[in-house]
């Protein structure tokens, strides 16, 4: 899944970028509001983490402009401001959640999973198409009688496919979900990951649609 982090503090930003990558997110990082607005108008994101105390324009202004432009990406405000007015203002302007610094990274990741589930219309934490299931909290996959733990990239690949069972995702679409800005992508990276997942779970867990991409079947 693709995440946009909007955070001007270098120490916090670097720590969050590493935590996001460790949790199998493809993460991009902007340090001011203008860059954030440019990023969301040129890329598709599954979720945005937005600081309020930005150097060029207030995060609430960024949030307001973002929603006024019709953008629907879920947004979690992550800020040191703890005033009730900031919480109310953020939620009223369209934020999906509000986290006050300092925070536990595990809590933020759990809130991200919950917000993403709500936007995807998924009520339960475990994704499933009836036979294949995937637990976002543990990165454990189950297919038929086989259960295994996936690597970060294997999990990200299967998560992208399982969010929309039956939908074909192209190579470009999968690369967009798995890799952030500046990350080197080898030409056969997606093929290698699909081979790895099939080796762990079974050859028919992911189907190839020649010339189009890959899918996991509907139940």
C-alpha positions in Angstrom: 0.0 0.0 0.0 1.2 3.5 -0.8 1.5 6.1 2.0 2.3 9.8 1.9 4.0 11.1 5.0 3.8 14.9 5.5 6.3 15.7 8.3 8.9 18.5 8.6 10.8 17.1 11.6 13.7 15.1 10.2 14.1 12.8 13.2 10.5 11.9 13.3 10.2 11.6 9.6 13.2 9.2 9.3 11.9 7.0 12.1 8.4 6.9 10.6 9.7 6.1 7.1 11.7 3.2 8.5 8.7 1.9 10.5 6.4 2.2 7.5 8.8 0.3 5.2 9.2 -2.4 7.9 5.4 -2.7 8.0 5.4 -3.3 4.2 4.1 0.1 3.1 5.5 2.0 0.1 6.2 5.4 1.7 6.8 8.8 0.2 7.9 11.7 2.4 7.1 15.4 2.0 8.4 18.1 4.4 6.0 21.0 3.6 2.4 21.6 2.6 3.1 22.7 -0.9 5.0 19.6 -1.7 2.3 17.5 -0.1 -0.4 19.0 -2.3 1.7 18.4 -5.4 2.3 14.8 -4.4 -1.4 14.0 -3.9 -2.4 15.6 -7.2 0.2 13.5 -9.1 0.1 10.2 -7.3 -2.6 7.9 -5.9 -2.2 7.1 -2.2 -4.0 4.6 0.1 -3.5 6.9 3.1 -1.9 10.2 4.1 -0.2 11.0 7.5 -0.4 14.7 7.9 1.4 16.9 10.5 -0.2 20.2 11.3 2.9 22.3 12.2 4.3 22.7 8.7 6.8 25.4 7.8 5.0 27.0 4.8 1.3 26.5 5.5 -0.6 25.1 8.4 -1.6 21.4 8.1 -5.3 22.4 8.6 -5.0 24.5 5.5 -3.5 21.6 3.6 -6.3 19.3 4.8 -9.0 21.9 3.8 -7.5 22.4 0.3 -7.2 18.7 -0.2 -10.8 17.9 0.6 -12.1 21.0 -1.3 -10.3 19.6 -4.4 -12.4 16.4 -4.0 -9.6 14.1 -3.0 -10.8 11.2 -0.9 -7.6 9.5 0.4 -8.0 8.7 4.1 -6.0 11.1 6.3 -4.7 10.7 9.8 -3.5 13.9 11.4 -0.3 13.2 13.4 0.6 16.3 15.5 2.1 17.6 18.7 -0.9 19.9 19.1 -3.2 18.4 21.7 -5.9 21.2 21.9 -9.4 20.1 21.6 -9.9 22.8 18.9 -7.3 21.2 16.7 -8.9 17.8 17.1 -12.4 19.1 16.3 -11.1 21.3 13.4 -9.2 18.3 11.8 -12.2 16.0 12.0 -14.6 18.6 10.8 -12.3 19.4 7.8 -12.3 15.7 6.8 -9.6 13.9 8.7 -10.3 10.3 9.5 -8.3 10.1 12.7 -6.1 12.2 15.0 -2.9 11.1 16.8 -1.0 13.2 19.3 2.8 13.1 19.5 4.5 11.4 21.1 2.9 8.1 20.2 3.7 4.4 19.9 4.4 3.4 16.4 2.4 0.2 16.9 -0.7 2.3 17.8 -0.3 4.5 14.7 0.1 1.4 12.4 -3.0 -0.1 14.0 -5.0 3.1 13.4 -3.8 3.1 9.8 -5.0 -0.5 9.3 -8.4 0.4 10.8 -8.8 3.5 8.6 -7.8 1.7 5.5 -10.3 -1.1 6.3 -13.1 1.4 6.7 -12.3 3.1 3.4 -12.2 -0.3 1.7 -15.6 -1.3 3.2 -14.0 -4.2 5.1 -15.4 -4.7 8.6 -13.1 -7.5 9.8 -9.4 -7.1 10.3 -8.5 -10.3 8.3 -8.8 -10.0 4.5 -10.2 -13.0 2.8 -11.8 -14.2 -0.5 -13.2 -17.3 1.1 -10.2 -19.5 0.7 -7.2 -17.2 1.0 -6.9 -15.1 4.1 -4.4 -12.5 5.1 -3.8 -10.9 8.6 -2.5 -7.3 8.3 -1.4 -7.3 11.9 0.8 -10.4 11.7 1.5 -10.7 7.9 0.4 -14.3 8.2 -1.4 -15.9 5.2 -3.5 -19.0 5.0 -4.6 -20.7 1.8 -6.5 -23.9 2.2 -4.6 -26.0 4.7 -1.3 -24.1 4.3 -0.3 -21.2 6.7 2.8 -19.2 6.4 4.5 -15.9 7.4 5.1 -13.6 4.5 8.0 -11.2 4.0 7.2 -7.5 3.9 7.1 -7.3 0.1 5.3 -10.6 -0.3 2.7 -9.3 2.1 2.3 -6.0 0.3 1.8 -7.8 -3.0 -0.8 -10.2 -1.7 -2.6 -7.4 0.3 -2.9 -5.2 -2.9 -4.5 -8.1 -4.8 -6.7 -9.3 -2.0 -8.2 -5.9 -1.4 -10.0 -6.4 -4.7 -10.5 -10.1 -5.4 -11.2 -10.7 -9.1 -9.7 -7.4 -10.2 -6.6 -7.5 -12.4 -3.6 -5.4 -11.3 -1.0 -4.6 -13.9 2.7 -4.6 -13.3 2.7 -0.8 -13.1 -0.1 -0.9 -10.5 1.6 -3.4 -8.3 4.9 -1.5 -8.5 3.1 1.6 -7.4 1.7 -0.2 -4.4 5.1 -1.7 -3.4 7.7 0.9 -4.1 8.2 4.5 -2.9 10.0 7.4 -4.5 13.6 6.7 -5.4 13.5 2.9 -4.7 15.2 0.9 -7.4 12.8 -1.6 -9.1 14.3 -4.5 -10.9 12.6 -5.5 -14.1 11.5 -8.9 -12.8 10.8 -7.9 -9.2 7.0 -8.5 -9.4 7.5 -11.9 -11.1 10.0 -12.9 -8.4 7.6 -11.9 -5.6 4.7 -13.8 -7.2 6.9 -16.8 -7.6 7.8 -16.6 -3.9 4.2 -16.3 -2.7 3.1 -19.2 -5.0 6.0 -21.3 -3.6 4.8 -20.7 0.0 1.0 -21.0 -0.6 0.4 -22.9 -3.8 0.7 -22.3 -7.5 -2.9 -21.3 -8.0 -3.1 -18.7 -5.2 -2.3 -15.9 -7.7 -3.5 -16.1 -11.3 -1.8 -14.6 -14.3 -3.9 -12.9 -17.0 -1.7 -12.9 -20.0 -0.9 -9.4 -21.3 -2.9 -7.7 -18.5 -1.6 -8.6 -15.0 -2.4 -10.7 -12.0 -5.4 -11.4 -9.7 -6.6 -13.5 -6.8 -9.9 -15.0 -7.7 -13.2 -14.2 -6.0 -14.6 -16.8 -3.7 
